[in-house]
Structures are given as structure tokens and as C-alpha cells.
């Protein structure tokens, strides 16, 4: 089973993405934090294989990175389609998900 945290400030996006992922038998959403603080609290209790992280959470990225370094969590950056900032290299992410 692949555990995924979907961290985004938009509830509609989180709910929709969770419904899309729910059709996969081997993937489950184990957290849907809507704020950076909620994400940090979730990472205390959950060890996901994948973190889909909105760019709206970058204010606490150094804290998130420290928590992820102790684990083998793949990082996917969730950004706006028109945003061409090279987040993948800068954050050392494994990929980008565009809205």
C-alpha cells in the first residue's frame, strides 16, 4: 500500500484529488492538511511514501524538508499551471503536479 499525504490549501482540490486516488487499490490518502501547521502535525504521526505539497506551504519548507530527510518520502510539488518556476530542482522534488 502506498500512503500519500495531499497538502493543499484548497479543500475542493484535496477532495477531488482524493476521489481520483480512491479508485487505485494500492494507494490511500492518509492525510489532507490544509495549512502548513496541520501538515507538520500530520508528519509527526504519519510516515507517507509520497507527499504532494502545494507551493502555498513553502513558508515552512525547511521544517518539512527536515522531517522528510529522516524518511524515504517522495516529494511532488503541486503548483499552478502557469507557474514555470523550477520547483523540482529547487526543492529537490521528484516531480511536479500542475492544477
C-alpha positions in Angstrom: 0.0 0.0 0.0 1.3 3.5 -0.9 0.4 6.1 1.7 0.0 9.6 0.4 -0.4 13.0 2.1 -2.1 15.6 0.0 -1.2 19.0 1.4 -3.1 21.9 -0.2 -4.9 25.0 1.0 -7.9 24.4 -1.4 -10.5 22.0 0.0 -12.1 21.4 -3.3 -8.8 20.3 -4.9 -8.0 18.0 -2.0 -11.4 16.3 -2.0 -11.3 15.9 -5.8 -7.8 14.5 -5.8 -8.7 12.1 -3.0 -11.6 10.8 -5.0 -9.4 10.2 -8.1 -6.8 8.4 -6.0 -9.5 6.3 -4.3 -10.0 4.2 -7.4 -6.5 2.8 -7.1 -6.4 -0.3 -4.9 -2.8 0.2 -3.8 -2.9 3.9 -2.9 -4.5 5.6 0.0 -4.7 9.2 1.2 -3.5 9.2 4.9 -3.7 13.0 5.4 -5.2 16.1 3.8 -3.8 19.0 5.7 -5.0 22.4 4.6 -2.3 24.5 6.4 1.4 24.3 7.0 0.8 23.8 10.7 -1.6 20.9 10.1 1.0 19.3 7.7 3.8 19.5 10.3 1.4 17.9 12.9 0.4 15.2 10.4 4.1 14.4 9.7 4.6 13.7 13.4 2.2 10.8 13.2 2.3 9.6 9.6 5.1 8.2 7.5 3.9 8.6 3.9 5.7 7.2 0.8 4.5 10.3 -1.2 3.9 13.9 -0.2 2.0 16.1 -2.7 2.8 19.6 -1.5 1.2 22.8 -2.6 3.6 25.8 -3.1 1.4 27.6 -0.6 3.2 25.5 2.1 6.7 26.8 1.2 6.8 29.1 4.2 7.7 26.1 6.4 9.5 24.1 3.8 12.7 23.9 5.8 10.8 22.2 8.6 9.1 19.9 6.2 12.4 19.0 4.5 14.0 18.1 7.8 11.1 15.7 8.5 11.3 14.2 5.1 15.0 13.6 5.2 14.6 11.1 8.0 12.2 9.1 5.8 12.1 7.9 2.2 9.2 10.1 1.1 8.9 11.1 -2.5 8.0 14.8 -2.9 5.7 16.0 -5.6 5.2 19.8 -5.8 1.6 21.0 -6.6 1.7 24.3 -8.5 -0.4 26.4 -10.8 -0.2 25.5 -14.5 1.1 28.9 -15.5 3.9 28.8 -12.8 7.1 27.9 -14.5 9.4 28.4 -11.5 11.8 25.4 -11.4 10.4 24.0 -8.1 11.6 20.5 -8.9 15.3 21.4 -8.8 15.0 24.0 -6.1 13.1 21.7 -3.7 14.8 18.5 -4.9 11.4 17.1 -5.7 10.7 14.0 -7.7 8.1 15.8 -9.9 5.5 18.5 -10.4 1.7 18.2 -10.4 0.0 21.1 -12.2 -3.5 22.1 -11.4 
